[in-house]
Every structure is written in C-alpha cells, then in structure tokens.
Amino acid sequence: MFSDLINNLIAETTQHGLSYFSAELCLSGTIVVMLLLRLFSIDRFVPTFIVAMIGAAAAGACSLMQYGDLTETSVTFFGGMLRQDLFSVFFRVLLSLFLILTVALTVLTGVPDNEDAPDFYSLLFGATVGMMMMASANNLLILFLSVEMASVPSYVMVGFLKGRKPSSEASLKYVIYGAGAAGVMLYGISLIAGVLGTADMSLLAERLAIVATGESAGLGDPEVCTVALGVMLVMVGLAFKLSLVPFHFWCPDAFEGAPAEVAGFLSVASKAGAFALLIRFCMGLSGVPATQALMTAFGIGLGLIGALSSTFGNLAAYSQSNLKRLFAYSTIAHAGYMTMAVGAMIVMVNSDQAESLASGISQSLGGVLYYLAVYVFMNLGAFAVIALVRNYTFDENIDSFKGLMTQSPALCVCMALCIASLIGIPPLGGFFGKWMIFAAIYKAGQVHWAMYAILAIAALNAVFAVFYYVRVLKAMFLEERPAEARKVPLPSMEGAYVLVLAAMVIMLGVVPRLADGLVTSASDAGNAILTVFGG
C-alpha cells in the first residue's frame, strides 16, 4: 500500500503537479542561482538584481499562462496538499507583479547594496514562495508550513540594516512574537485534525457536522468545543500575520525598524497571502447546516475584530511623527476593512438565505481581492516615496516632507494620489474597493443586524482616516521648506517609477475597461473558491 501511495504521488507530480507549481519553482530556482553566484563570486560581475528581475518575471509569466491552461475549475495536486484554481492563480499573478515592483524599487533606492544583494533577494523570493503556497493551501499542515515559510525570511529582512539598534530590536521583537503565534497556531491545528480526523481543509465542515450532536452544533458538545478552540488558536496565527488587534503589536515597531522597501513588501504581500489563507480556512468550515449558528457567530466576531482593528489603527496613527510608523497603523486599519468583508462573507454563506445572497457573497470575495490589487499600487507608492526621500534627507519623519512640493513635484503628486486612494476618494481605485466592501457588509446586515453596526463603524473610520493623512499632505504642499533641509532632486528613473504607480491608482478608478477587467478577474477568482467549498 505504501509503494502504491508513493507511485501515485510520483505520477501525479510528474503529470500535473510541476506545471501547477511552476511559478514557485521559478522563484526557488532563482534563489539557487543567486546563492551559487554568491558562492563563486560571480555576483561581482553579474548584478544580482538582474537575475532577481528575470526570475520574478518568469514567475509572473508562468502564473499568467496558468489562466489559459486552467481547464478544470479546481484540482488538487501533491497528494491533495495544494489546490489549483482561479483563486490561487489570481494571487500568484498579484504576488509576482508586486515582487517585480519591489525589486525595481530596491534597484532605484540602492537597498540592498551589491554585497548583500544575493542574501536580500533570496530572503525576498523565499518569503514570496511561502505566500504563494498560502494562497494554494488545501491542508492544515501546508497552512502552517506556508505561514512559516513566509514569516522566517521576513524576520531577517526586518533586521537587514546591520548595526542599527532600532532595526535589530524590531527584528528580535518580530521573531519572539512570531514564534509564540506559530506555537499557538500549531497547537490549534493539532486540536482540529485530532478531533475531525482530517487535515484536508475542504473536508473540515463535513467532518464537523458528523461529530456534532443534535440538530445543530453547539459549544456544549465537548468535541465541537475542542474544534472551536482549535479554530480560535489558528486564527491567532492568521491575525498575527494580518496585524489585527489585539495581535498587531509587532507591526509598528517592525515597520519603523525595517527599511521602507521591506516595510512596503510586508504591508502588501504578507497581507495578500494571509487573506488568501484566511478565506480558504473560513470557507473550509462553512456551508453545513448543522454549524450555521456557530459559524454565523464566528463571522460576526471576525467582523468586530476588523472594526476594532480599523478604529485602533486610525486613531493610533494620529500621534505618529515617523512616516513608516504612521503607515504601519494605516496598514492595520486597512486590514480591518478587508477582515470585515471576510466576516460578512462568512455570515452570508452560513445563512438560510445563502442562495438569494449569492451576489453578496461573490461581491464580498471580489471586493477583498479587488482591494488587495489596488492596495499593491497605492501602498507601495507611498512607501516608495518615503524610501526615495529618505535617500536624500536621511530622515523618515513627516518634517522631512515639509515644503517638498517646491523641490520634487512628482513625488508629492504621487504621494497625494496614493493617500487619496487610501482614504477612498472617488474616482480613484481605493474608492471602488471600499465601496465593494461596504456593499457586502450591508448585504450581510440582512442576515444579522450586527453587521449594520459594523458597517457604521467602517464608515466612521473612513472619515477618521482623513485627518492623519491630511497631516502628510499639509506638510508637503502648504508648509515652507526649512532652510537647513537637504534638497531632494528626482532623477528621471525614480520619477518614472513613482508616476507609473500613481497612474495605475488613477487608471484602476477612471479607466472602465481596466477597472471592469480587474473586477471581473477578482469576482471570477472569488467564485472559484465558492465552487470548491460548495458556496
């Protein structure tokens, strides 16, 4: 029997698995090439960033090709550990694009230098492989493995500025908190798999219905209570990756201590992978009548955590003078918005009116994916401006942006557009992302009134955010440049980079064909995961 299992696994891997895993293989192969270049000192003659850019582009090309090659709605591979569908392909494309943009930013800013480039890009690519696996995970073991694959390189990248005390301190805090969250999550996985007898996420709801006693699952049942505890512990690990309150404490310190390039990567890529995993995990527990009441309560609780995260993130950002720390709290707030949409999805999927709310369920998933895609450009644009200004002023505080409009209009316009999109001002891309999320929460209110309260909190937070973002705009456009401030010239390549990001933020809002295409792709990806779990 064991030999048959091995033979079947080999046959499955050679027939389909390698092609489905091609993007991850491109990134892994690039890591090997970069390390070999470093080992034989070839990196002195061949710049590492060229190899990194080729590898990231190859991964993106493989991901795009999978759109056309995906003949089945959903298929598992590597023994059912990973799943190939439009949902996973969407995230591979998104992460590959973001990786290309991040590598380009590091080339422009000079972080890392030539000596450290192979190490830095190997860590960057390794973390991205983990995030791609998070989007494809179909097993609780892969859930844990992919989170750790994404986390461990991130710990090192946060402390990559050697000799700087804040950087080393931030990295140490991140490692300690991350290790604790990983241990808690692993214990939760053991409880779930032990009680339900499976680690396959597509079977969790079915097995939970079997172990539940009576007409509906309740916490009075010891087995159901144990599974619920396991789910809560797994959520601790995912909430840590998403920097949701009360597991956000690492985020401001890590962002402040890390280079702006790394902070931008963590603020987008890490969140994208974690949201993909959160959606798969929550859908794996949903859709069974016996657990409707329990999962509805879970969805409302998740929505409340999202509302609390948005409120805390927006209020805490008011007092920040360091821009990376300010945008760290902004990241917490935006993660809260998207978490509210996931909570709305869970509430609608586990209601008696699930069929009539099919459009709302699709809108909630599509809204999260659309928001993440727009977030790539608007948040990376903000961190890119911070990194470019830092290279000339050696400062990352708001004061270093005073009167910047008189010296670098392109940087100021890019930052203004990114901030306007983060606020949600029409007709920029961020507005439509928020609109889709708020519409999904409103529809979930038809199932439970608590979602209306969560919607009201979300709307208030959209107003709260204006005030601390305006502080940055006021410093750039309305205040005078101090006489002693260092000049910030803008070479053509740096200007072109930030303007491309700003243009994408505009085009995703005002160009109907591009915006509609992204909405359609996001909705199709969301519908793919609904098909997998019978939503």
C-alpha positions as CSV (number, residue, x, y, z in Angstrom):
1,M,0.0,0.0,0.0
2,F,2.8,2.4,0.9
3,S,4.5,1.7,-2.5
4,D,1.3,2.4,-4.3
5,L,0.9,5.7,-2.5
6,I,4.5,6.7,-3.5
7,N,3.9,5.7,-7.1
8,N,0.6,7.6,-7.3
9,L,2.3,10.7,-5.8
10,I,5.2,10.5,-8.3
11,A,2.8,10.0,-11.2
12,E,0.6,12.9,-10.1
13,T,3.6,15.2,-9.6
14,T,5.2,14.5,-13.0
15,Q,1.8,14.8,-14.9
16,H,0.4,17.9,-13.4
17,G,2.0,19.0,-10.1
18,L,5.1,20.5,-11.5
19,S,3.2,22.6,-14.1
20,Y,0.8,23.9,-11.4
21,F,3.8,24.7,-9.2
22,S,5.8,26.4,-12.0
23,A,5.7,29.9,-10.5
24,E,7.0,28.7,-7.2
25,L,9.7,26.6,-8.9
26,C,10.8,29.7,-10.9
27,L,11.3,31.6,-7.7
28,S,13.0,28.6,-6.0
29,G,15.3,28.1,-8.9
30,T,16.2,31.8,-8.9
31,I,17.2,31.6,-5.2
32,V,19.5,28.7,-6.0
33,V,21.1,30.7,-8.9
34,M,21.6,33.8,-6.8
35,L,23.3,31.8,-4.0
36,L,25.5,30.0,-6.5
37,L,26.5,33.3,-7.9
38,R,27.4,34.5,-4.4
39,L,29.3,31.2,-3.7
40,F,31.5,31.5,-6.8
41,S,31.8,35.4,-6.5
42,I,30.1,35.7,-10.0
43,D,27.8,38.4,-8.5
44,R,30.7,40.8,-8.7
45,F,30.4,40.7,-12.5
46,V,26.7,39.9,-12.9
47,P,24.5,42.2,-10.8
48,T,22.2,40.1,-8.6
49,F,19.2,42.4,-9.3
50,I,19.2,41.3,-13.0
51,V,18.9,37.7,-12.0
52,A,16.2,38.6,-9.5
53,M,14.2,40.5,-12.0
54,I,14.4,37.7,-14.6
55,G,13.3,35.2,-12.0
56,A,10.3,37.4,-10.9
57,A,9.3,38.0,-14.5
58,A,9.5,34.3,-15.3
59,A,7.3,33.5,-12.3
60,G,4.8,36.1,-13.4
61,A,4.8,34.7,-17.0
62,C,4.1,31.2,-15.6
63,S,1.3,32.5,-13.5
64,L,-0.3,34.3,-16.4
65,M,0.0,31.1,-18.6
66,Q,-1.9,29.2,-15.9
67,Y,-5.0,31.3,-16.6
68,G,-5.2,29.8,-20.1
69,D,-4.1,26.3,-19.1
70,L,-6.7,26.0,-16.3
71,T,-9.0,23.5,-17.9
72,E,-10.7,22.4,-14.7
73,T,-12.5,24.6,-12.1
74,S,-10.4,23.2,-9.3
75,V,-7.9,20.4,-8.9
76,T,-5.7,19.3,-6.1
77,F,-2.0,18.2,-6.5
78,F,0.9,17.0,-4.5
79,G,-1.3,14.4,-2.8
80,G,-4.1,16.9,-2.1
81,M,-1.9,19.2,-0.1
82,L,-2.2,22.1,-2.6
83,R,-5.1,23.3,-4.8
84,Q,-5.0,24.8,-8.2
85,D,-7.9,27.1,-9.1
86,L,-8.5,30.7,-10.3
87,F,-8.3,31.9,-6.7
88,S,-4.7,30.6,-6.3
89,V,-3.7,31.8,-9.8
90,F,-5.0,35.3,-9.1
91,F,-2.8,35.5,-6.1
92,R,0.2,34.1,-7.9
93,V,-0.1,36.8,-10.5
94,L,-0.7,39.5,-7.9
95,L,2.4,38.5,-5.8
96,S,4.6,38.1,-8.9
97,L,3.7,41.6,-10.1
98,F,4.3,43.0,-6.6
99,L,7.7,41.2,-6.4
100,I,8.8,42.8,-9.8
101,L,7.8,46.2,-8.5
102,T,9.6,45.7,-5.2
103,V,12.8,44.5,-6.9
104,A,12.6,47.6,-9.2
105,L,12.3,49.8,-6.1
106,T,15.3,48.3,-4.4
107,V,17.4,48.9,-7.5
108,L,16.4,52.6,-7.5
109,T,17.0,53.1,-3.8
110,G,20.1,51.1,-3.5
111,V,18.8,48.9,-0.7
112,P,20.4,46.3,-0.6
113,D,24.0,47.2,-1.7
114,N,25.9,44.9,-4.1
115,E,27.5,42.9,-1.3
116,D,24.2,42.0,0.4
117,A,22.0,41.7,-2.7
118,P,22.1,37.9,-3.1
119,D,21.2,37.4,0.6
120,F,18.4,40.0,0.5
121,Y,16.8,38.8,-2.7
122,S,17.0,35.2,-1.6
123,L,15.0,36.1,1.5
124,L,12.6,38.2,-0.5
125,F,11.9,35.4,-3.0
126,G,11.7,32.8,-0.2
127,A,9.0,34.8,1.5
128,T,7.1,35.1,-1.7
129,V,7.2,31.4,-2.3
130,G,5.6,30.9,1.1
131,M,2.9,33.5,0.3
132,M,2.1,31.8,-2.9
133,M,1.7,28.5,-1.1
134,M,-0.6,30.2,1.4
135,A,-2.9,31.0,-1.5
136,S,-2.9,27.4,-2.7
137,A,-3.1,25.6,0.7
138,N,-5.6,22.8,0.9
139,N,-4.3,21.1,4.1
140,L,-3.7,22.3,7.6
141,L,-0.1,21.2,7.5
142,I,0.5,23.3,4.4
143,L,-1.3,26.2,6.2
144,F,1.4,26.1,9.0
145,L,4.3,25.4,6.6
146,S,3.4,28.2,4.3
147,V,3.0,30.7,7.1
148,E,6.4,29.8,8.5
149,M,8.0,29.9,5.0
150,A,6.7,33.5,4.6
151,S,7.5,34.5,8.2
152,V,11.1,33.4,8.8
153,P,12.6,35.3,5.9
154,S,10.6,38.4,6.9
155,Y,12.2,38.3,10.4
156,V,15.6,38.6,8.8
157,M,14.6,41.3,6.3
158,V,13.2,43.5,9.1
159,G,16.7,43.4,10.8
160,F,18.6,43.7,7.5
161,L,20.1,47.1,8.3
162,K,23.0,45.7,10.2
163,G,24.5,47.9,13.0
164,R,21.3,49.8,13.6
165,K,19.8,49.3,17.0
166,P,16.1,50.0,16.1
167,S,16.4,47.5,13.2
168,S,17.8,44.8,15.4
169,E,15.4,45.4,18.1
170,A,12.4,45.4,15.7
171,S,13.6,42.1,14.3
172,L,14.0,40.5,17.7
173,K,10.5,41.5,18.7
174,Y,9.1,40.2,15.5
175,V,10.9,36.8,16.0
176,I,9.7,36.4,19.6
177,Y,6.1,37.3,18.8
178,G,6.1,35.3,15.6
179,A,7.4,32.2,17.4
180,G,4.7,32.5,20.0
181,A,2.0,32.9,17.4
182,A,3.3,29.9,15.4
183,G,3.3,27.7,18.5
184,V,-0.3,28.6,19.3
185,M,-1.4,28.1,15.7
186,L,0.3,24.6,15.5
187,Y,-1.5,23.6,18.7
188,G,-4.8,24.7,17.2
189,I,-4.1,22.7,14.1
190,S,-3.4,19.6,16.2
191,L,-6.8,20.0,18.0
192,I,-8.8,20.4,14.8
193,A,-7.1,17.5,13.0
194,G,-7.2,15.3,16.1
195,V,-11.0,15.7,16.6
196,L,-12.1,15.8,13.0
197,G,-9.7,13.1,11.8
198,T,-8.5,15.0,8.8
199,A,-6.3,17.9,7.9
200,D,-7.9,18.5,4.5
201,M,-9.5,21.9,4.6
202,S,-12.2,21.0,2.1
203,L,-13.5,18.3,4.5
204,L,-13.5,20.3,7.7
205,A,-17.1,21.4,7.6
206,E,-18.3,17.9,6.6
207,R,-16.4,16.2,9.5
208,L,-17.6,18.9,12.0
209,A,-21.2,18.2,11.0
210,I,-20.5,14.4,11.7
211,V,-19.1,14.9,15.2
212,A,-21.8,17.4,16.1
213,T,-24.6,16.0,18.2
214,G,-28.3,17.0,17.8
215,E,-29.8,19.2,15.1
216,S,-27.1,21.9,15.4
217,A,-23.6,22.1,16.6
218,G,-23.2,23.9,20.0
219,L,-20.4,24.7,22.4
220,G,-22.0,22.4,24.9
221,D,-20.7,19.4,22.9
222,P,-17.1,18.7,24.1
223,E,-15.9,17.7,20.6
224,V,-17.4,20.8,19.0
225,C,-15.9,23.0,21.8
226,T,-12.5,21.5,21.2
227,V,-12.7,22.2,17.5
228,A,-13.9,25.8,18.2
229,L,-10.9,26.2,20.5
230,G,-8.6,24.9,17.7
231,V,-10.1,27.3,15.2
232,M,-9.6,30.2,17.6
233,L,-5.9,29.3,18.1
234,V,-5.4,29.0,14.3
235,M,-7.0,32.4,14.0
236,V,-4.4,33.8,16.4
237,G,-1.7,32.9,14.0
238,L,-3.6,34.4,11.0
239,A,-4.5,37.5,12.9
240,F,-0.8,37.9,13.8
241,K,0.1,37.8,10.1
242,L,-2.7,40.3,9.3
243,S,-1.7,42.5,12.2
244,L,-5.2,42.6,13.5
245,V,-6.0,43.9,17.0
246,P,-5.0,42.6,19.6
247,F,-2.2,40.8,17.7
248,H,-0.9,44.0,16.0
249,F,1.8,45.0,18.5
250,W,4.7,43.8,16.3
251,C,3.7,45.8,13.2
252,P,4.6,49.5,14.1
253,D,8.0,48.5,15.6
254,A,8.8,46.2,12.7
255,F,7.9,48.8,10.1
256,E,9.8,51.6,11.9
257,G,13.0,49.4,12.2
258,A,12.9,47.9,8.8
259,P,13.9,49.6,5.5
260,A,11.0,51.3,3.9
261,E,11.3,48.9,1.0
262,V,10.8,45.9,3.4
263,A,8.0,47.6,5.2
264,G,6.2,48.2,1.9
265,F,6.7,44.5,1.0
266,L,5.3,43.3,4.3
267,S,2.4,45.7,4.2
268,V,1.1,44.3,0.9
269,A,2.5,40.9,0.1
270,S,2.2,39.4,3.6
271,K,-1.4,40.7,3.9
272,A,-2.3,39.3,0.5
273,G,-1.1,35.8,1.3
274,A,-2.7,35.8,4.8
275,F,-6.0,36.9,3.4
276,A,-6.0,34.2,0.8
277,L,-5.3,31.6,3.6
278,L,-7.9,33.2,5.9
279,I,-10.6,32.9,3.1
280,R,-9.7,29.3,2.4
281,F,-9.7,28.3,6.0
282,C,-13.0,30.0,6.8
283,M,-14.7,28.6,3.7
284,G,-13.5,25.1,4.7
285,L,-15.5,25.5,7.9
286,S,-18.6,26.9,6.3
287,G,-21.7,25.8,4.3
288,V,-23.0,23.0,6.5
289,P,-26.5,23.5,8.0
290,A,-25.5,21.8,11.3
291,T,-22.9,24.5,12.0
292,Q,-24.7,27.6,10.7
293,A,-25.3,29.2,14.1
294,L,-21.8,28.7,15.3
295,M,-20.2,30.0,12.0
296,T,-22.5,33.0,11.9
297,A,-21.3,33.9,15.4
298,F,-17.8,33.4,14.2
299,G,-18.3,35.7,11.2
300,I,-19.8,38.4,13.4
301,G,-16.8,38.1,15.7
302,L,-14.4,38.4,12.9
303,G,-16.2,41.5,11.6
304,L,-16.0,43.0,15.1
305,I,-12.2,42.3,15.2
306,G,-11.9,44.0,11.8
307,A,-13.9,47.0,13.1
308,L,-11.8,47.2,16.2
309,S,-8.6,47.0,14.1
310,S,-9.7,49.8,11.8
311,T,-10.6,52.0,14.7
312,F,-7.4,51.4,16.6
313,G,-5.2,51.8,13.5
314,N,-6.8,55.1,12.5
315,L,-6.8,56.6,16.0
316,A,-3.2,55.5,16.8
317,A,-1.9,57.0,13.6
318,Y,-2.8,60.5,14.8
319,S,0.1,60.9,17.1
320,Q,2.8,59.4,14.9
321,S,5.6,61.6,13.5
322,N,7.5,58.7,11.8
323,L,6.0,58.1,8.4
324,K,6.7,54.3,8.4
325,R,5.1,54.0,11.8
326,L,2.1,56.1,10.6
327,F,1.6,53.8,7.6
328,A,2.0,50.8,9.8
329,Y,-1.1,51.8,11.7
330,S,-2.7,52.6,8.3
331,T,-1.9,49.0,7.3
332,I,-3.7,47.8,10.5
333,A,-6.7,49.9,9.6
334,H,-6.9,48.6,6.0
335,A,-6.5,45.0,7.1
336,G,-9.5,45.7,9.3
337,Y,-11.6,46.8,6.4
338,M,-10.9,43.7,4.5
339,T,-11.4,41.5,7.5
340,M,-14.9,43.0,7.9
341,A,-15.7,41.8,4.3
342,V,-14.5,38.3,5.1
343,G,-16.7,38.3,8.2
344,A,-19.6,39.4,6.0
345,M,-18.9,36.6,3.6
346,I,-19.0,34.0,6.4
347,V,-22.3,35.4,7.8
348,M,-23.9,35.2,4.3
349,V,-22.5,31.7,3.4
350,N,-23.9,30.3,6.7
351,S,-27.4,31.7,6.5
352,D,-30.6,30.2,5.3
353,Q,-30.8,32.8,2.5
354,A,-27.4,31.9,1.1
355,E,-28.8,31.2,-2.4
356,S,-30.5,34.5,-2.6
357,L,-27.4,36.3,-1.2
358,A,-25.1,34.7,-3.8
359,S,-24.4,38.1,-5.4
360,G,-23.5,39.5,-2.0
361,I,-21.2,36.6,-1.2
362,S,-19.4,37.0,-4.6
363,Q,-19.2,40.7,-4.0
364,S,-17.5,40.3,-0.6
365,L,-14.9,38.0,-2.0
366,G,-14.4,40.0,-5.2
367,G,-14.2,43.2,-3.0
368,V,-11.4,41.8,-0.9
369,L,-9.4,40.7,-4.0
370,Y,-10.0,44.0,-5.8
371,Y,-9.0,46.0,-2.8
372,L,-5.8,43.9,-2.4
373,A,-4.9,44.5,-6.1
374,V,-5.4,48.3,-5.8
375,Y,-3.6,48.2,-2.5
376,V,-0.4,47.0,-4.3
377,F,-0.1,50.3,-6.1
378,M,-1.3,52.8,-3.6
379,N,0.6,51.4,-0.6
380,L,3.8,50.6,-2.5
381,G,3.6,54.1,-4.0
382,A,3.5,55.7,-0.5
383,F,6.5,53.6,0.8
384,A,8.4,54.2,-2.4
385,V,8.1,58.0,-1.9
386,I,9.3,57.6,1.7
387,A,12.3,55.5,0.6
388,L,13.3,57.9,-2.1
389,V,13.0,61.0,0.1
390,R,15.0,59.1,2.8
391,N,17.9,58.6,0.4
392,Y,18.4,62.3,0.2
393,T,17.3,63.6,3.6
394,F,18.3,60.6,5.8
395,D,15.1,61.1,7.6
396,E,11.7,59.4,7.6
397,N,9.7,61.8,9.7
398,I,6.9,64.0,8.5
399,D,9.1,67.0,9.0
400,S,11.4,65.8,6.2
401,F,8.4,66.3,3.8
402,K,7.8,70.0,4.7
403,G,7.7,72.1,1.5
404,L,8.7,69.1,-0.7
405,M,6.4,70.3,-3.4
406,T,8.9,73.1,-4.3
407,Q,11.7,70.6,-5.0
408,S,10.1,67.3,-6.2
409,P,6.5,67.8,-7.5
410,A,6.4,64.3,-9.0
411,L,7.0,62.7,-5.6
412,C,4.4,64.9,-3.9
413,V,1.7,64.3,-6.6
414,C,2.4,60.5,-6.3
415,M,2.1,60.6,-2.5
416,A,-1.1,62.7,-2.8
417,L,-2.8,60.3,-5.2
418,C,-1.8,57.3,-3.1
419,I,-3.1,58.9,0.0
420,A,-6.4,60.0,-1.7
421,S,-6.9,56.4,-2.8
422,L,-6.1,55.1,0.7
423,I,-8.7,57.5,2.0
424,G,-11.2,56.3,-0.6
425,I,-11.8,59.5,-2.6
426,P,-13.5,58.9,-5.9
427,P,-12.8,58.2,-8.7
428,L,-9.5,56.5,-7.6
429,G,-9.2,52.8,-7.3
430,G,-9.3,52.7,-3.5
431,F,-12.8,54.2,-3.6
432,F,-14.3,51.4,-5.6
433,G,-12.5,48.8,-3.3
434,K,-14.1,50.3,-0.2
435,W,-17.4,50.6,-2.0
436,M,-17.5,46.9,-2.8
437,I,-16.5,46.0,0.8
438,F,-19.1,48.3,2.3
439,A,-21.8,47.0,0.0
440,A,-21.0,43.4,1.0
441,I,-21.2,44.3,4.7
442,Y,-24.6,46.0,4.1
443,K,-26.0,42.9,2.4
444,A,-24.7,40.8,5.4
445,G,-26.8,43.0,7.6
446,Q,-29.9,41.3,6.0
447,V,-28.8,38.2,7.9
448,H,-27.9,39.7,11.2
449,W,-28.3,43.3,12.5
450,A,-24.8,43.3,14.0
451,M,-23.4,43.7,10.5
452,Y,-25.2,47.1,10.2
453,A,-23.3,48.2,13.3
454,I,-20.1,47.0,11.8
455,L,-20.9,48.9,8.6
456,A,-21.5,52.1,10.6
457,I,-18.1,51.7,12.4
458,A,-16.4,51.1,9.0
459,A,-18.0,54.3,7.6
460,L,-16.9,56.4,10.6
461,N,-13.3,55.0,10.2
462,A,-13.3,56.2,6.6
463,V,-13.8,59.7,8.0
464,F,-11.3,59.3,10.8
465,A,-8.5,58.4,8.4
466,V,-8.8,61.7,6.6
467,F,-7.3,63.7,9.4
468,Y,-3.9,61.9,9.9
469,Y,-3.4,61.5,6.1
470,V,-4.0,65.3,5.7
471,R,-1.1,66.0,8.0
472,V,1.2,64.5,5.4
473,L,-0.4,66.5,2.6
474,K,-0.3,69.7,4.6
475,A,3.5,69.2,5.3
476,M,4.2,68.7,1.6
477,F,2.0,71.3,-0.1
478,L,1.3,74.1,2.5
479,E,4.4,74.4,4.7
480,E,7.6,76.0,3.8
481,R,10.8,74.1,3.2
482,P,13.2,74.7,6.1
483,A,16.4,76.5,5.0
484,E,18.6,73.8,6.5
485,A,16.7,70.9,4.9
486,R,18.5,68.8,2.4
487,K,17.5,69.1,-1.2
488,V,15.5,66.2,-2.8
489,P,16.3,66.1,-6.6
490,L,14.5,63.5,-8.6
491,P,16.3,61.6,-11.3
492,S,14.2,60.6,-14.3
493,M,14.1,56.8,-13.5
494,E,12.8,57.4,-9.9
495,G,10.3,59.9,-11.2
496,A,9.1,57.5,-13.9
497,Y,8.7,54.7,-11.3
498,V,6.5,56.7,-8.9
499,L,4.4,58.2,-11.7
500,V,3.7,54.7,-13.1
501,L,2.4,53.6,-9.6
502,A,0.3,56.8,-9.4
503,A,-1.0,56.3,-12.9
504,M,-2.2,52.8,-12.0
505,V,-4.0,54.1,-9.0
506,I,-5.9,56.6,-11.2
507,M,-6.5,54.1,-14.1
508,L,-8.0,51.5,-11.8
509,G,-10.6,54.0,-11.0
510,V,-11.3,56.0,-14.1
511,V,-10.5,53.7,-17.0
512,P,-13.6,51.5,-17.3
513,R,-12.0,48.7,-19.3
514,L,-9.1,48.3,-16.8
515,A,-11.3,48.6,-13.7
516,D,-14.0,46.3,-15.1
517,G,-11.4,43.8,-16.1
518,L,-9.9,43.7,-12.6
519,V,-13.4,43.5,-11.0
520,T,-14.2,40.6,-13.3
521,S,-11.0,38.8,-12.6
522,A,-11.4,39.3,-8.8
523,S,-15.0,38.1,-8.9
524,D,-14.1,35.0,-11.0
525,A,-11.4,34.2,-8.5
526,G,-13.8,34.5,-5.6
527,N,-16.4,32.4,-7.4
528,A,-13.8,29.7,-7.9
529,I,-13.3,29.2,-4.2
530,L,-17.1,29.3,-3.6
531,T,-17.3,26.4,-6.1
532,V,-14.7,24.4,-4.3
533,F,-16.4,24.6,-1.0
534,G,-20.0,24.4,-2.3
535,G,-20.8,28.0,-1.5
